[in-house]
Amino acid sequence: MEKGVINLRAMTRDSAATPERRHHPSTIGIALVAPTVGIFLGFAALPVIVVGVTSLADWTGFDLADVQWAGISNYSNLLTDEIFWRAFVNTLIFTVATTVLLNVVGYMLALLVNTRVRGTGLLKFVVFLPVLLSPIIVGLMWSNLLGGAGGGVNVVLMQLGLTDAPIFFLGDPSWALFSIIAATVWQFAGYDMLLFYVGLQSVPKSLVEAATLDGAKWFQLQRYVVIPAMVPVISVVVLLNVIGGLRIFDVVYVMTRGGPNRATEVLATYMYELGFGINLMGPASAVAIVIVALAFVAALVRSRVSLRDE
């Protein structure tokens, strides 16, 4: 036993005399996050930087030799561009409307599914199914339903006697944007429902039971117990809806291409027209930076609100 203790002490002295080469914890951490940082820089940060530089130049997008420095003129020109401001306002209307409707509809559907009565499993599947469809398919489908006198919606409305003449949902400026909003809500309500449903599972059942025993009504239960417990989930869902609304493109392009008379023109479709329609990559990149800036502001506001609540 004594001999073993002596050997152990000798080994300890040897290790102290000749320190091993050990990796510093920070080095290991850098090595672990390096792949993720590299992917982010390659697929997110680098494209934004390239677009930002392009927004300061005049370029047709074909020959790099034709690039000319424009400074902030592309941004200053946007300030006097009526089409840009029309697209900007339409984007804000679309974003606010879809964010509110998706949160309300998604939350109500989540509450319905959370009751777990018979048939809610099928309802969950049916409501979530549109999320799996491509926005292009959704746009084509709703174009057929809403387009012209022979559209499915007009046929049903006239059969029920709710209207005497067909409504041109996609050809009437007063209806077109709201028709796209309806199609978007139909597609993504199931996604919000799923997020809210997961959030409802995290609400402590003890709080719900205690409030119920105290005589809380359904509305009071939602207002004072369930919704406060789901604030983190709600803030994430709101942010996802806002960012999705700001960058909306495919459904608008398929259903109306920004028409009629720019009634559904949004920032992304105007950016596409500038860049690939008339080959003005500088102004198109400037519009893209505006979209990124708006999304960044939305994320920053959400972060500040979350920190304040904590």
N, C-alpha and C positions, 0 to 999 in steps of 0.2 A: 504493500500500500504506500509506504513512505517513498519507495523507489519511483512509483508512478507519479506521485506529487512532484518529485524532483524533476522528472522528465517533462511534466506539464509546464513547470516554471521555466525550464530551459527553452522549450518551444515558444513560450510567450516572449522571452527575451530576444530570441532570434527573430521573431516576427516584428518586434519593436525596433530591432537594430536594422532590419532590411524591410522597410515598409513596402507593402504590395501596391502595385499600380491599380488604383480603383477609379472607376468612372464617377465623375461628379454627378449628383442627382439632376442638375440642370442640363447636363449633356444628354442624359437619358431622356429627359422630357422633350428636349429639342428634337431628338431623333424620332420620338414617337409622333410628334405633331407635324414633322416636316412633310410627310406625304400629303396630309390633309391641306396644309398651307400651300403646298405646290399645286394641288388640284384647284384650290380656290383661286390662286393667282393666275393659273392658266385658263380657267374657264369662266371666271367672274371678273376679277379685277383687271386683268390685261385687256379684255374686250372693251371694258368701260373706258380705260385709259386711251385706247386706240380711237374709240368713238369721240372722246373728248378732244383729242388732238385734231381729228377730222372736222369737228364742228368749228374749228378756228381757221379752216382753209376753204378755198374754192376748188372743187374737184368733181369731175364727171364720173369717177369710179372706174375708169378704164386704164389710163396710162399714168403711172406715178410721175412721169415727167411733166404732166400738165398741172400738178398741184401748185397752187398759189396761196400765199399767206393772206388771210382775210381778217385776222384778229377777231374782235367781238362783233363784227358787222353782221354776221349771221344771226346773232342773238338780238341785236338792235333792230334788224329787219323784222323779226318775229313780233316785236312790240307794235308794229304798224300793220301787221298782216291780219286782215279781217277773217280770213279762213282759219288761221291759227287760233284766234280767239273764239271763233265759233266751235272749233274742235275742242278747245280747252273747256269751254262751258259745258258742251255735251258730255265730255269725259267726267266732269265733276257731277253732273246730274246722274249719269249712269252709275258712277261709283257710289254715290250716296243712296240712290234708290235700291240698287242691288244689295248693298251692305245691310240696309235696314230690313228689306224684305227677306233676304236669306237668313238673317239672324232670327227674325220673328218666326218665319215658317219652319226653319230648322229646329228651333227650340221647341215649338209646339209639337212637331213631329217626334222629337226626342222624348218629350213628356208622354206622348201617346204610346210610343214603343216601350217606354220604361214601365208602363202599367202591366205589361206581360200578360195581358188577357189573350184569349184565343184569337189567332189571326195576325198578331203583331209581328211574328216572324216573317210571314209572307209580305206584310206591309213594308217591313224593313228592306226586304229584297227588292220589291217593286220600286220603292222610292229611291234606292241607291243605284238601281240599274242604269239610269241616264248618265250617271257620273262616269261610267265605263265607256260611254260612247265618245267618239271623236267630235270635237266642236264643229268640224266640217260637216259631219253627218247630221248633227243637231241643226245646223244652219239650213241645210238642204231640206230636212224634214219640215221644219217650221216655215220655210219659204213655200213649200207646197200646201201646208195647212192654211197659211194666211194670204197667199198670193191670189189676187184676182177674184172674179165672181165665182169661179169654180173651186175655190179653196175650201177645204173641209170645214173650217170655222164658219165661213159665210153660208155654206149649205145648211149647217145645223141651225144657225141663227134665223135664217129665212124659213126653214121648216117649222121652227118653234114660234114664228110670228114675231120675233123680237126686233126685226128690222125688215123694211119693205125693199130696200135697195142694198146691194152688196157694199161692204166697207172695204176700202182699199188700204189695208193695214200697213203695207209696205210702200205704197205709192202716195199716201197722204202724209205730209210733214207732221201733222198733229198726232198721228198714230205710230209712225215708223219707229221712233226711238223707244217708245213704251212697249212695242211689240218685241223688240230685241231684248229689253229688260225682262219681259215675261219668259222668253225662251231661255235666258241665262238663269233665271230663278228656277225654272223647271229642271234644268240640267244639274245644278249644283246644290239644290236644297237637300238632297240626300247626303252630300258630303258634310254639310254643316250639321245635319241630323246625327250623323255618326260621331262627330266630335263632341257634340253636346251630350249624346247618350253615354259616351265614355266618361265625360265630366260628371254626369249624374251619379255614376257608380262610386265616385269618390266623395260624395256628400255623406257625412256621418249619419248613419241611420238613427243613432241615439238622439241627435238634435231634432230630427224630423219627428221621432216618436214623442219626445218631450214637448215639442210645440203642439203636436196633435192632442196630447193629453191636457195641455193648458187651454184647449179650445180654439186653437188657431184655425181660421178658415183657409180654403185652398189658396186664395189670392194672398193672404197674409203669410202663409207658409212659403210661397214662392218669393215674396218680396223681402222677408226678413230672415229667411233661413237658407233656401236653396240658391237663389241668385247670388247673395254675398259669398257663399262658399264656392261658387263657380266663376268668380271674377277673373281668375287667371286664365281659365279656358275661354271665357267670353272675349277677353282682350286679344288672345291669339287668333280666334276666329274672325274678329273684326279686322285685325291687321291683314290676315290672308285675303279677306274679301275686298279690302281697300286696294291692296296691291294688285289683285286680280282685276279689279275694275279699272285701275289706271292703265293697265297694259292690254286691255281688251282689243282684239283685232279680228280673229278668225271668224267668229259668228257675225260680226258687223260686215266684214268684207264679203262673206258668202251671201248674206241676206239682202244687203242694200248697197254695198260698196260705198258707203258714205252718203248716199242719196236718200230721198229726193231733195235736190237743191241744198245739199250739205246738211240736211236735217239730222242725219245720223253720223256725220263726220266726227271721228274721235282722233285723239293725238296719234295713235298707232297707225290708223289708216292714212292720215295726212302725211305722216313720216314715210310710209310706204310709197305714196304717190310722189313725194318730192324725190326720194332716193331712186326708185326703180321705174317711175313713170316719166319723169322729165330729167333724170340723171343729175340731180343737185344734191350731192352727197354731203356737202357742208351744212346747208339748212336742215336736211333730214337728220343729220347727226345732232344738230342743235335741239331739234324736237325730241330726239331720243334722250338727250341729257336732261331735258325738262321732265320727262317721264321718270327717269332715275332719281332726280332730285325730289320729286313729289313722293315717290315711294320711300326714299330715305327719310323725309320729314315725317311721314306716317309712322315709320318704324321708330324714329326718335321720340315722337309723342307717346307711343305705346310704352316705350322703355321708361320714360319719365313718369308716366302714370303708374306703372308697376312699382317703381322705386318709391313713389310717394305712398302707395297703399301699404307697402311693406314697413 
